[in-house]
């Protein structure tokens, strides 16, 4: 009974912390002049930096802030988790069929330079976005009011370099620096006589910047309870043509725990991992991320979660599955995730991982 009493108190404290963070952030929407709550929407650019790109993470609501034993994928969520990466090397790749036929591709690799934890873990990551083809038009004095001038294909990309190091067997810290780039093609800056198609000048509509991520992970010592914090997409204010914008800066605090620790079930056969995050984005309502993952014999996993619980009118439940297999010193895995986006359709993610 004492064990469950301690656990109940721990969960209560953690829940209060997560709730107070969410509530205090939510109050920031009240303006002193009107005392009317305002929604934060569309206040950032390069929004692709905040999209969950990993299949396993997405299946558990992207609640990955308090992941203790991380992989190369940790650079997209909390780089500190790489500090406890098992083995010498981890690599991953994923493909995402996002809403509006937008395609995401991600790849990452992390390795430990030496056998000692003193050298830490170094990783490289890349995310590429394909928005498809669009018809370019300009206004014209004709019956349609415009003329077509061809097509263009917007793209976006972020290349990151991450580092994490564990300090003892319970604490890890990490950081990630990335070059983010977005290109909307070349457009007409000024023009003359659109009806005859005479173009005066064009302008390159692309922008790039450097962004930073930071994070920490701490194993509390109570069973497998882990807490973590991260801040993603720190960057200077950007100027796109004549408009100013900021990147989707996000603060997160989270916890995770294997609930099997509280039972007499053999932990080598079964695992039920609980993940809970409280997130404060710059351009969206504060919300809770929640996910659970059941694993049998470290081989088969079933997952489910909510990424924007109580905050999104469209994005709903996520679910997925994963397989892991070890042979010849290698650990390989495959993951799938499904997310319901209501009227916007569904999002499917497929990922592969390998470790050594």
Secondary structure, 3 states (H helix, E strand, C coil): CHHHHHHHHHHHHHHHHHHHHHHHHHHHHECCCCCCECCCCCCEECHHHHCCCCHHHHHCCCCCCCCCCCCHHHHHCCHHHHHHCCCCEEEEEEEEECHHHCEEEEEEEEECCCCCHHHCEEEEEEEEEECCCEEEEEECCCCCCEEEEEEECCEEEEEEEEEEEEECCCEEEEEEEEEEEEEEEEEEEEECCHHHCCEEEEEEEEEEEEEEEEEEEEECCCCCCEEEEEEEEECCCEEECCEEEEECCEEEEEEEEEHHHHCCCCCCCEEEEEEEEEEEECCCCCEEEEEEEEEECCCEEEEEEEEEECCCCCCCEEEEEEEEEEECCEEEEEEEEEEECHHHCEEEEEEEEEEC
